Amino acid sequence: MVKDEELKGEVPVSDYLLVDDVVTTGSSLEEAISIVGKTPKEIVVVLDRRNENKNPEVHSIFEI
């Protein structure tokens, strides 16, 4: 888990799934990936508020 700009736990040793509640710009996802140090296999968010699904590409449950 990434919280307060810090990895809480260990770096995943294999593929991992990055999950977030809301993505507005994608910067928090990019920051989490940078903190973990590995690109996730998939990114899933509950709500994608961006105009375009890129950088990073996510799978979302809802879009606005």
PQR file of N, CA, C, O and H, with PARSE charges and radii, in Angstrom:
ATOM      1  N   MET A   1       0.842  -1.165   0.000 -0.4000 1.5000
ATOM      2  CA  MET A   1       0.000   0.000   0.000 -0.0000 2.0000
ATOM      3  C   MET A   1       0.896   1.240   0.000  0.5500 1.7000
ATOM      4  O   MET A   1       1.891   1.304   0.721 -0.5500 1.4000
ATOM      5  N   VAL A   2       0.526   2.211  -0.814 -0.4000 1.5000
ATOM      6  CA  VAL A   2       1.234   3.489  -0.847 -0.0000 2.0000
ATOM      7  C   VAL A   2       0.358   4.515  -0.146  0.5500 1.7000
ATOM      8  O   VAL A   2      -0.794   4.728  -0.525 -0.5500 1.4000
ATOM      9  H   VAL A   2      -0.283   2.159  -1.400  0.4000 1.0000
ATOM     10  N   LYS A   3       0.916   5.144   0.878 -0.4000 1.5000
ATOM     11  CA  LYS A   3       0.184   6.160   1.641 -0.0000 2.0000
ATOM     12  C   LYS A   3       1.173   7.205   2.110  0.5500 1.7000
ATOM     13  O   LYS A   3       2.283   6.884   2.534 -0.5500 1.4000
ATOM     14  H   LYS A   3       1.851   4.971   1.185  0.4000 1.0000
ATOM     15  N   ASP A   4       0.759   8.462   2.030 -0.4000 1.5000
ATOM     16  CA  ASP A   4       1.619   9.573   2.455 -0.0000 2.0000
ATOM     17  C   ASP A   4       2.983   9.541   1.760  0.5500 1.7000
ATOM     18  O   ASP A   4       4.023   9.772   2.376 -0.5500 1.4000
ATOM     19  H   ASP A   4      -0.142   8.724   1.685  0.4000 1.0000
ATOM     20  N   GLU A   5       2.943   9.242   0.440 -0.4000 1.5000
ATOM     21  CA  GLU A   5       4.142   9.205  -0.397 -0.0000 2.0000
ATOM     22  C   GLU A   5       5.175   8.193   0.089  0.5500 1.7000
ATOM     23  O   GLU A   5       6.378   8.406  -0.062 -0.5500 1.4000
ATOM     24  H   GLU A   5       2.098   9.054  -0.060  0.4000 1.0000
ATOM     25  N   GLU A   6       4.702   7.092   0.672 -0.4000 1.5000
ATOM     26  CA  GLU A   6       5.600   6.072   1.214 -0.0000 2.0000
ATOM     27  C   GLU A   6       4.992   4.688   0.991  0.5500 1.7000
ATOM     28  O   GLU A   6       3.780   4.513   1.117 -0.5500 1.4000
ATOM     29  H   GLU A   6       3.725   6.920   0.795  0.4000 1.0000
ATOM     30  N   LEU A   7       5.832   3.706   0.660 -0.4000 1.5000
ATOM     31  CA  LEU A   7       5.391   2.332   0.492 -0.0000 2.0000
ATOM     32  C   LEU A   7       5.254   1.699   1.864  0.5500 1.7000
ATOM     33  O   LEU A   7       6.226   1.615   2.614 -0.5500 1.4000
ATOM     34  H   LEU A   7       6.816   3.849   0.558  0.4000 1.0000
ATOM     35  N   LYS A   8       4.059   1.255   2.190 -0.4000 1.5000
ATOM     36  CA  LYS A   8       3.795   0.580   3.467 -0.0000 2.0000
ATOM     37  C   LYS A   8       3.780  -0.915   3.182  0.5500 1.7000
ATOM     38  O   LYS A   8       2.772  -1.448   2.719 -0.5500 1.4000
ATOM     39  H   LYS A   8       3.269   1.323   1.581  0.4000 1.0000
ATOM     40  N   GLY A   9       4.864  -1.578   3.448 -0.4000 1.5000
ATOM     41  CA  GLY A   9       4.977  -3.000   3.150 -0.0000 2.0000
ATOM     42  C   GLY A   9       6.180  -3.240   2.259  0.5500 1.7000
ATOM     43  O   GLY A   9       7.128  -2.454   2.246 -0.5500 1.4000
ATOM     44  H   GLY A   9       5.683  -1.145   3.824  0.4000 1.0000
ATOM     45  N   GLU A  10       6.131  -4.326   1.523 -0.4000 1.5000
ATOM     46  CA  GLU A  10       7.265  -4.731   0.694 -0.0000 2.0000
ATOM     47  C   GLU A  10       6.949  -4.544  -0.791  0.5500 1.7000
ATOM     48  O   GLU A  10       5.788  -4.553  -1.201 -0.5500 1.4000
ATOM     49  H   GLU A  10       5.362  -4.964   1.534  0.4000 1.0000
ATOM     50  N   VAL A  11       7.990  -4.377  -1.572 -0.4000 1.5000
ATOM     51  CA  VAL A  11       7.843  -4.284  -3.021 -0.0000 2.0000
ATOM     52  C   VAL A  11       7.365  -5.634  -3.532  0.5500 1.7000
ATOM     53  O   VAL A  11       7.920  -6.664  -3.148 -0.5500 1.4000
ATOM     54  H   VAL A  11       8.933  -4.370  -1.239  0.4000 1.0000
ATOM     55  N   PRO A  12       6.344  -5.655  -4.393 -0.5600 1.5000
ATOM     56  CA  PRO A  12       5.856  -6.933  -4.930  0.2800 2.0000
ATOM     57  C   PRO A  12       6.973  -7.673  -5.664  0.5500 1.7000
ATOM     58  O   PRO A  12       7.750  -7.067  -6.402 -0.5500 1.4000
ATOM     59  N   VAL A  13       7.044  -8.983  -5.455 -0.4000 1.5000
ATOM     60  CA  VAL A  13       8.090  -9.775  -6.111 -0.0000 2.0000
ATOM     61  C   VAL A  13       7.645 -10.254  -7.484  0.5500 1.7000
ATOM     62  O   VAL A  13       8.481 -10.645  -8.299 -0.5500 1.4000
ATOM     63  H   VAL A  13       6.412  -9.475  -4.855  0.4000 1.0000
ATOM     64  N   SER A  14       6.352 -10.230  -7.755 -0.4000 1.5000
ATOM     65  CA  SER A  14       5.853 -10.640  -9.071 -0.0000 2.0000
ATOM     66  C   SER A  14       4.869  -9.579  -9.570  0.5500 1.7000
ATOM     67  O   SER A  14       4.826  -8.470  -9.038 -0.5500 1.4000
ATOM     68  H   SER A  14       5.673  -9.912  -7.093  0.4000 1.0000
ATOM     69  N   ASP A  15       4.088  -9.919 -10.582 -0.4000 1.5000
ATOM     70  CA  ASP A  15       3.099  -8.987 -11.110 -0.0000 2.0000
ATOM     71  C   ASP A  15       2.163  -8.532  -9.997  0.5500 1.7000
ATOM     72  O   ASP A  15       1.847  -9.292  -9.082 -0.5500 1.4000
ATOM     73  H   ASP A  15       4.123 -10.820 -11.014  0.4000 1.0000
ATOM     74  N   TYR A  16       1.729  -7.286 -10.093 -0.4000 1.5000
ATOM     75  CA  TYR A  16       0.792  -6.789  -9.092 -0.0000 2.0000
ATOM     76  C   TYR A  16      -0.273  -5.927  -9.747  0.5500 1.7000
ATOM     77  O   TYR A  16      -0.100  -5.451 -10.868 -0.5500 1.4000
ATOM     78  H   TYR A  16       1.986  -6.668 -10.836  0.4000 1.0000
ATOM     79  N   LEU A  17      -1.364  -5.734  -9.043 -0.4000 1.5000
ATOM     80  CA  LEU A  17      -2.501  -4.951  -9.474 -0.0000 2.0000
ATOM     81  C   LEU A  17      -2.522  -3.666  -8.653  0.5500 1.7000
ATOM     82  O   LEU A  17      -2.496  -3.712  -7.423 -0.5500 1.4000
ATOM     83  H   LEU A  17      -1.505  -6.121  -8.131  0.4000 1.0000
ATOM     84  N   LEU A  18      -2.569  -2.525  -9.329 -0.4000 1.5000
ATOM     85  CA  LEU A  18      -2.662  -1.234  -8.646 -0.0000 2.0000
ATOM     86  C   LEU A  18      -4.125  -0.822  -8.634  0.5500 1.7000
ATOM     87  O   LEU A  18      -4.760  -0.759  -9.687 -0.5500 1.4000
ATOM     88  H   LEU A  18      -2.590  -2.488 -10.328  0.4000 1.0000
ATOM     89  N   VAL A  19      -4.665  -0.541  -7.454 -0.4000 1.5000
ATOM     90  CA  VAL A  19      -6.076  -0.193  -7.293 -0.0000 2.0000
ATOM     91  C   VAL A  19      -6.165   1.176  -6.645  0.5500 1.7000
ATOM     92  O   VAL A  19      -5.454   1.465  -5.683 -0.5500 1.4000
ATOM     93  H   VAL A  19      -4.150  -0.592  -6.599  0.4000 1.0000
ATOM     94  N   ASP A  20      -7.054   2.030  -7.184 -0.4000 1.5000
ATOM     95  CA  ASP A  20      -7.270   3.360  -6.617 -0.0000 2.0000
ATOM     96  C   ASP A  20      -8.756   3.676  -6.707  0.5500 1.7000
ATOM     97  O   ASP A  20      -9.484   3.060  -7.485 -0.5500 1.4000
ATOM     98  H   ASP A  20      -7.632   1.795  -7.966  0.4000 1.0000
ATOM     99  N   ASP A  21      -9.201   4.638  -5.907 -0.4000 1.5000
ATOM    100  CA  ASP A  21     -10.617   4.972  -5.933 -0.0000 2.0000
ATOM    101  C   ASP A  21     -10.970   5.882  -7.106  0.5500 1.7000
ATOM    102  O   ASP A  21     -11.838   5.533  -7.905 -0.5500 1.4000
ATOM    103  H   ASP A  21      -8.609   5.139  -5.275  0.4000 1.0000
ATOM    104  N   VAL A  22     -10.324   7.033  -7.229 -0.4000 1.5000
ATOM    105  CA  VAL A  22     -10.651   8.010  -8.272 -0.0000 2.0000
ATOM    106  C   VAL A  22      -9.367   8.469  -8.948  0.5500 1.7000
ATOM    107  O   VAL A  22      -8.369   8.738  -8.280 -0.5500 1.4000
ATOM    108  H   VAL A  22      -9.619   7.317  -6.580  0.4000 1.0000
ATOM    109  N   VAL A  23      -9.394   8.556 -10.272 -0.4000 1.5000
ATOM    110  CA  VAL A  23      -8.281   9.138 -11.011 -0.0000 2.0000
ATOM    111  C   VAL A  23      -8.811  10.373 -11.733  0.5500 1.7000
ATOM    112  O   VAL A  23      -9.783  10.310 -12.485 -0.5500 1.4000
ATOM    113  H   VAL A  23     -10.205   8.337 -10.815  0.4000 1.0000
ATOM    114  N   THR A  24      -8.134  11.508 -11.478 -0.4000 1.5000
ATOM    115  CA  THR A  24      -8.531  12.768 -12.106 -0.0000 2.0000
ATOM    116  C   THR A  24      -7.501  13.202 -13.140  0.5500 1.7000
ATOM    117  O   THR A  24      -7.861  13.593 -14.251 -0.5500 1.4000
ATOM    118  H   THR A  24      -7.345  11.559 -10.867  0.4000 1.0000
ATOM    119  N   THR A  25      -6.226  13.136 -12.782 -0.4000 1.5000
ATOM    120  CA  THR A  25      -5.166  13.506 -13.719 -0.0000 2.0000
ATOM    121  C   THR A  25      -4.231  12.342 -14.030  0.5500 1.7000
ATOM    122  O   THR A  25      -3.580  12.336 -15.074 -0.5500 1.4000
ATOM    123  H   THR A  25      -5.934  12.819 -11.880  0.4000 1.0000
ATOM    124  N   GLY A  26      -4.159  11.375 -13.152 -0.4000 1.5000
ATOM    125  CA  GLY A  26      -3.235  10.252 -13.318 -0.0000 2.0000
ATOM    126  C   GLY A  26      -1.936  10.437 -12.565  0.5500 1.7000
ATOM    127  O   GLY A  26      -1.131   9.510 -12.479 -0.5500 1.4000
ATOM    128  H   GLY A  26      -4.688  11.379 -12.303  0.4000 1.0000
ATOM    129  N   SER A  27      -1.721  11.623 -12.017 -0.4000 1.5000
ATOM    130  CA  SER A  27      -0.445  11.886 -11.344 -0.0000 2.0000
ATOM    131  C   SER A  27      -0.261  11.043 -10.080  0.5500 1.7000
ATOM    132  O   SER A  27       0.857  10.622  -9.783 -0.5500 1.4000
ATOM    133  H   SER A  27      -2.375  12.376 -12.087  0.4000 1.0000
ATOM    134  N   SER A  28      -1.330  10.794  -9.337 -0.4000 1.5000
ATOM    135  CA  SER A  28      -1.193   9.974  -8.128 -0.0000 2.0000
ATOM    136  C   SER A  28      -0.855   8.528  -8.483  0.5500 1.7000
ATOM    137  O   SER A  28      -0.114   7.864  -7.758 -0.5500 1.4000
ATOM    138  H   SER A  28      -2.238  11.136  -9.578  0.4000 1.0000
ATOM    139  N   LEU A  29      -1.400   8.041  -9.600 -0.4000 1.5000
ATOM    140  CA  LEU A  29      -1.059   6.684 -10.046 -0.0000 2.0000
ATOM    141  C   LEU A  29       0.408   6.615 -10.468  0.5500 1.7000
ATOM    142  O   LEU A  29       1.118   5.672 -10.119 -0.5500 1.4000
ATOM    143  H   LEU A  29      -2.002   8.580 -10.189  0.4000 1.0000
ATOM    144  N   GLU A  30       0.854   7.616 -11.217 -0.4000 1.5000
ATOM    145  CA  GLU A  30       2.256   7.654 -11.641 -0.0000 2.0000
ATOM    146  C   GLU A  30       3.180   7.743 -10.434  0.5500 1.7000
ATOM    147  O   GLU A  30       4.243   7.123 -10.420 -0.5500 1.4000
ATOM    148  H   GLU A  30       0.277   8.383 -11.501  0.4000 1.0000
ATOM    149  N   GLU A  31       2.786   8.505  -9.425 -0.4000 1.5000
ATOM    150  CA  GLU A  31       3.596   8.625  -8.211 -0.0000 2.0000
ATOM    151  C   GLU A  31       3.659   7.292  -7.474  0.5500 1.7000
ATOM    152  O   GLU A  31       4.724   6.897  -6.999 -0.5500 1.4000
ATOM    153  H   GLU A  31       1.922   9.009  -9.436  0.4000 1.0000
ATOM    154  N   ALA A  32       2.529   6.598  -7.375 -0.4000 1.5000
ATOM    155  CA  ALA A  32       2.513   5.289  -6.702 -0.0000 2.0000
ATOM    156  C   ALA A  32       3.407   4.294  -7.433  0.5500 1.7000
ATOM    157  O   ALA A  32       4.141   3.538  -6.797 -0.5500 1.4000
ATOM    158  H   ALA A  32       1.664   6.919  -7.760  0.4000 1.0000
ATOM    159  N   ILE A  33       3.351   4.289  -8.761 -0.4000 1.5000
ATOM    160  CA  ILE A  33       4.207   3.395  -9.545 -0.0000 2.0000
ATOM    161  C   ILE A  33       5.673   3.728  -9.302  0.5500 1.7000
ATOM    162  O   ILE A  33       6.503   2.828  -9.171 -0.5500 1.4000
ATOM    163  H   ILE A  33       2.755   4.903  -9.277  0.4000 1.0000
ATOM    164  N   SER A  34       5.991   5.008  -9.241 -0.4000 1.5000
ATOM    165  CA  SER A  34       7.365   5.439  -8.987 -0.0000 2.0000
ATOM    166  C   SER A  34       7.837   4.991  -7.601  0.5500 1.7000
ATOM    167  O   SER A  34       8.975   4.549  -7.443 -0.5500 1.4000
ATOM    168  H   SER A  34       5.316   5.739  -9.347  0.4000 1.0000
ATOM    169  N   ILE A  35       6.970   5.104  -6.610 -0.4000 1.5000
ATOM    170  CA  ILE A  35       7.332   4.708  -5.244 -0.0000 2.0000
ATOM    171  C   ILE A  35       7.545   3.206  -5.154  0.5500 1.7000
ATOM    172  O   ILE A  35       8.492   2.751  -4.512 -0.5500 1.4000
ATOM    173  H   ILE A  35       6.045   5.463  -6.738  0.4000 1.0000
ATOM    174  N   VAL A  36       6.667   2.424  -5.796 -0.4000 1.5000
ATOM    175  CA  VAL A  36       6.810   0.964  -5.779 -0.0000 2.0000
ATOM    176  C   VAL A  36       8.052   0.556  -6.562  0.5500 1.7000
ATOM    177  O   VAL A  36       8.758  -0.375  -6.173 -0.5500 1.4000
ATOM    178  H   VAL A  36       5.897   2.793  -6.318  0.4000 1.0000
ATOM    179  N   GLY A  37       8.320   1.254  -7.669 -0.4000 1.5000
ATOM    180  CA  GLY A  37       9.509   0.958  -8.458 -0.0000 2.0000
ATOM    181  C   GLY A  37       9.302  -0.096  -9.523  0.5500 1.7000
ATOM    182  O   GLY A  37      10.261  -0.510 -10.175 -0.5500 1.4000
ATOM    183  H   GLY A  37       7.747   2.010  -7.986  0.4000 1.0000
ATOM    184  N   LYS A  38       8.076  -0.537  -9.714 -0.4000 1.5000
ATOM    185  CA  LYS A  38       7.748  -1.534 -10.730 -0.0000 2.0000
ATOM    186  C   LYS A  38       6.427  -1.156 -11.367  0.5500 1.7000
ATOM    187  O   LYS A  38       5.532  -0.650 -10.691 -0.5500 1.4000
ATOM    188  H   LYS A  38       7.297  -0.201  -9.184  0.4000 1.0000
ATOM    189  N   THR A  39       6.297  -1.396 -12.662 -0.4000 1.5000
ATOM    190  CA  THR A  39       5.044  -1.141 -13.360 -0.0000 2.0000
ATOM    191  C   THR A  39       4.056  -2.255 -13.044  0.5500 1.7000
ATOM    192  O   THR A  39       4.411  -3.432 -13.123 -0.5500 1.4000
ATOM    193  H   THR A  39       7.024  -1.807 -13.212  0.4000 1.0000
ATOM    194  N   PRO A  40       2.819  -1.906 -12.687 -0.5600 1.5000
ATOM    195  CA  PRO A  40       1.830  -2.952 -12.394  0.2800 2.0000
ATOM    196  C   PRO A  40       1.359  -3.647 -13.663  0.5500 1.7000
ATOM    197  O   PRO A  40       1.431  -3.084 -14.756 -0.5500 1.4000
ATOM    198  N   LYS A  41       0.881  -4.865 -13.507 -0.4000 1.5000
ATOM    199  CA  LYS A  41       0.318  -5.592 -14.647 -0.0000 2.0000
ATOM    200  C   LYS A  41      -0.950  -4.894 -15.132  0.5500 1.7000
ATOM    201  O   LYS A  41      -1.163  -4.776 -16.339 -0.5500 1.4000
ATOM    202  H   LYS A  41       0.822  -5.322 -12.619  0.4000 1.0000
ATOM    203  N   GLU A  42      -1.786  -4.434 -14.216 -0.4000 1.5000
ATOM    204  CA  GLU A  42      -3.029  -3.735 -14.532 -0.0000 2.0000
ATOM    205  C   GLU A  42      -3.260  -2.646 -13.489  0.5500 1.7000
ATOM    206  O   GLU A  42      -2.760  -2.725 -12.367 -0.5500 1.4000
ATOM    207  H   GLU A  42      -1.613  -4.530 -13.236  0.4000 1.0000
ATOM    208  N   ILE A  43      -4.035  -1.617 -13.886 -0.4000 1.5000
ATOM    209  CA  ILE A  43      -4.470  -0.576 -12.959 -0.0000 2.0000
ATOM    210  C   ILE A  43      -5.987  -0.543 -13.012  0.5500 1.7000
ATOM    211  O   ILE A  43      -6.573  -0.436 -14.089 -0.5500 1.4000
ATOM    212  H   ILE A  43      -4.442  -1.553 -14.797  0.4000 1.0000
ATOM    213  N   VAL A  44      -6.622  -0.634 -11.851 -0.4000 1.5000
ATOM    214  CA  VAL A  44      -8.078  -0.611 -11.752 -0.0000 2.0000
ATOM    215  C   VAL A  44      -8.478   0.545 -10.850  0.5500 1.7000
ATOM    216  O   VAL A  44      -7.929   0.717  -9.762 -0.5500 1.4000
ATOM    217  H   VAL A  44      -6.145  -0.720 -10.976  0.4000 1.0000
ATOM    218  N   VAL A  45      -9.450   1.340 -11.315 -0.4000 1.5000
ATOM    219  CA  VAL A  45      -9.984   2.435 -10.506 -0.0000 2.0000
ATOM    220  C   VAL A  45     -11.505   2.327 -10.484  0.5500 1.7000
ATOM    221  O   VAL A  45     -12.118   1.766 -11.392 -0.5500 1.4000
ATOM    222  H   VAL A  45      -9.896   1.200 -12.199  0.4000 1.0000
ATOM    223  N   VAL A  46     -12.093   2.873  -9.437 -0.4000 1.5000
ATOM    224  CA  VAL A  46     -13.552   2.883  -9.366 -0.0000 2.0000
ATOM    225  C   VAL A  46     -14.101   3.926 -10.323  0.5500 1.7000
ATOM    226  O   VAL A  46     -15.053   3.650 -11.053 -0.5500 1.4000
ATOM    227  H   VAL A  46     -11.595   3.329  -8.700  0.4000 1.0000
ATOM    228  N   LEU A  47     -13.514   5.130 -10.332 -0.4000 1.5000
ATOM    229  CA  LEU A  47     -14.026   6.222 -11.153 -0.0000 2.0000
ATOM    230  C   LEU A  47     -12.896   6.904 -11.905  0.5500 1.7000
ATOM    231  O   LEU A  47     -11.929   7.364 -11.297 -0.5500 1.4000
ATOM    232  H   LEU A  47     -12.741   5.354  -9.738  0.4000 1.0000
ATOM    233  N   ASP A  48     -13.015   6.970 -13.225 -0.4000 1.5000
ATOM    234  CA  ASP A  48     -12.042   7.665 -14.075 -0.0000 2.0000
ATOM    235  C   ASP A  48     -12.673   8.982 -14.521  0.5500 1.7000
ATOM    236  O   ASP A  48     -13.649   8.984 -15.271 -0.5500 1.4000
ATOM    237  H   ASP A  48     -13.800   6.596 -13.719  0.4000 1.0000
ATOM    238  N   ARG A  49     -12.117  10.098 -14.059 -0.4000 1.5000
ATOM    239  CA  ARG A  49     -12.669  11.421 -14.377 -0.0000 2.0000
ATOM    240  C   ARG A  49     -11.910  12.114 -15.503  0.5500 1.7000
ATOM    241  O   ARG A  49     -12.220  13.256 -15.841 -0.5500 1.4000
ATOM    242  H   ARG A  49     -11.324  10.096 -13.449  0.4000 1.0000
ATOM    243  N   ARG A  50     -10.930  11.449 -16.083 -0.4000 1.5000
ATOM    244  CA  ARG A  50     -10.141  12.066 -17.149 -0.0000 2.0000
ATOM    245  C   ARG A  50     -10.908  12.069 -18.460  0.5500 1.7000
ATOM    246  O   ARG A  50     -11.844  11.289 -18.636 -0.5500 1.4000
ATOM    247  H   ARG A  50     -10.677  10.521 -15.809  0.4000 1.0000
ATOM    248  N   ASN A  51     -10.518  12.942 -19.381 -0.4000 1.5000
ATOM    249  CA  ASN A  51     -11.133  12.997 -20.706 -0.0000 2.0000
ATOM    250  C   ASN A  51     -10.678  11.844 -21.589  0.5500 1.7000
ATOM    251  O   ASN A  51     -11.444  11.360 -22.423 -0.5500 1.4000
ATOM    252  H   ASN A  51      -9.757  13.576 -19.238  0.4000 1.0000
ATOM    253  N   GLU A  52      -9.443  11.404 -21.412 -0.4000 1.5000
ATOM    254  CA  GLU A  52      -8.882  10.305 -22.196 -0.0000 2.0000
ATOM    255  C   GLU A  52      -8.236   9.298 -21.262  0.5500 1.7000
ATOM    256  O   GLU A  52      -7.596   9.672 -20.280 -0.5500 1.4000
ATOM    257  H   GLU A  52      -8.821  11.796 -20.734  0.4000 1.0000
ATOM    258  N   ASN A  53      -8.402   8.028 -21.569 -0.4000 1.5000
ATOM    259  CA  ASN A  53      -7.851   6.962 -20.742 -0.0000 2.0000
ATOM    260  C   ASN A  53      -6.452   6.609 -21.236  0.5500 1.7000
ATOM    261  O   ASN A  53      -6.261   5.619 -21.941 -0.5500 1.4000
ATOM    262  H   ASN A  53      -8.921   7.723 -22.367  0.4000 1.0000
ATOM    263  N   LYS A  54      -5.487   7.424 -20.859 -0.4000 1.5000
ATOM    264  CA  LYS A  54      -4.095   7.142 -21.216 -0.0000 2.0000
ATOM    265  C   LYS A  54      -3.172   7.789 -20.195  0.5500 1.7000
ATOM    266  O   LYS A  54      -3.558   8.706 -19.470 -0.5500 1.4000
ATOM    267  H   LYS A  54      -5.642   8.229 -20.286  0.4000 1.0000
ATOM    268  N   ASN A  55      -1.957   7.294 -20.159 -0.4000 1.5000
ATOM    269  CA  ASN A  55      -0.881   7.826 -19.304 -0.0000 2.0000
ATOM    270  C   ASN A  55      -1.258   7.982 -17.846  0.5500 1.7000
ATOM    271  O   ASN A  55      -1.392   9.124 -17.407 -0.5500 1.4000
ATOM    272  H   ASN A  55      -1.644   6.549 -20.748  0.4000 1.0000
ATOM    273  N   PRO A  56      -1.434   6.979 -17.090 -0.5600 1.5000
ATOM    274  CA  PRO A  56      -1.439   5.572 -17.485  0.2800 2.0000
ATOM    275  C   PRO A  56      -2.836   5.103 -17.889  0.5500 1.7000
ATOM    276  O   PRO A  56      -3.847   5.708 -17.532 -0.5500 1.4000
ATOM    277  N   GLU A  57      -2.857   4.017 -18.637 -0.4000 1.5000
ATOM    278  CA  GLU A  57      -4.134   3.416 -19.036 -0.0000 2.0000
ATOM    279  C   GLU A  57      -4.698   2.638 -17.853  0.5500 1.7000
ATOM    280  O   GLU A  57      -3.966   1.923 -17.169 -0.5500 1.4000
ATOM    281  H   GLU A  57      -2.036   3.525 -18.927  0.4000 1.0000
ATOM    282  N   VAL A  58      -5.996   2.778 -17.614 -0.4000 1.5000
ATOM    283  CA  VAL A  58      -6.625   2.108 -16.481 -0.0000 2.0000
ATOM    284  C   VAL A  58      -7.888   1.379 -16.928  0.5500 1.7000
ATOM    285  O   VAL A  58      -8.450   1.658 -17.987 -0.5500 1.4000
ATOM    286  H   VAL A  58      -6.591   3.359 -18.170  0.4000 1.0000
ATOM    287  N   HIS A  59      -8.314   0.444 -16.095 -0.4000 1.5000
ATOM    288  CA  HIS A  59      -9.615  -0.207 -16.232 -0.0000 2.0000
ATOM    289  C   HIS A  59     -10.488   0.429 -15.165  0.5500 1.7000
ATOM    290  O   HIS A  59     -10.148   0.384 -13.983 -0.5500 1.4000
ATOM    291  H   HIS A  59      -7.858   0.218 -15.234  0.4000 1.0000
ATOM    292  N   SER A  60     -11.612   1.023 -15.564 -0.4000 1.5000
ATOM    293  CA  SER A  60     -12.445   1.712 -14.584 -0.0000 2.0000
ATOM    294  C   SER A  60     -13.840   1.090 -14.528  0.5500 1.7000
ATOM    295  O   SER A  60     -14.352   0.564 -15.515 -0.5500 1.4000
ATOM    296  H   SER A  60     -11.887   1.060 -16.524  0.4000 1.0000
ATOM    297  N   ILE A  61     -14.428   1.170 -13.349 -0.4000 1.5000
ATOM    298  CA  ILE A  61     -15.790   0.689 -13.166 -0.0000 2.0000
ATOM    299  C   ILE A  61     -16.768   1.733 -13.682  0.5500 1.7000
ATOM    300  O   ILE A  61     -17.768   1.392 -14.313 -0.5500 1.4000
ATOM    301  H   ILE A  61     -14.012   1.597 -12.546  0.4000 1.0000
ATOM    302  N   PHE A  62     -16.479   3.028 -13.410 -0.4000 1.5000
ATOM    303  CA  PHE A  62     -17.313   4.130 -13.869 -0.0000 2.0000
ATOM    304  C   PHE A  62     -16.451   5.179 -14.548  0.5500 1.7000
ATOM    305  O   PHE A  62     -15.272   5.324 -14.223 -0.5500 1.4000
ATOM    306  H   PHE A  62     -15.666   3.305 -12.897  0.4000 1.0000
ATOM    307  N   GLU A  63     -17.032   5.911 -15.490 -0.4000 1.5000
ATOM    308  CA  GLU A  63     -16.357   7.033 -16.137 -0.0000 2.0000
ATOM    309  C   GLU A  63     -17.303   8.229 -16.132  0.5500 1.7000
ATOM    310  O   GLU A  63     -18.519   8.059 -16.221 -0.5500 1.4000
ATOM    311  H   GLU A  63     -17.989   5.794 -15.754  0.4000 1.0000
ATOM    312  N   ILE A  64     -16.758   9.426 -16.029 -0.4000 1.5000
ATOM    313  CA  ILE A  64     -17.562  10.654 -16.109 -0.0000 2.0000
ATOM    314  C   ILE A  64     -17.160  11.386 -17.363  0.5500 1.7000
ATOM    315  O   ILE A  64     -17.698  12.454 -17.653 -0.5500 1.4000
ATOM    316  H   ILE A  64     -15.770   9.564 -15.957  0.4000 1.0000
TER
END
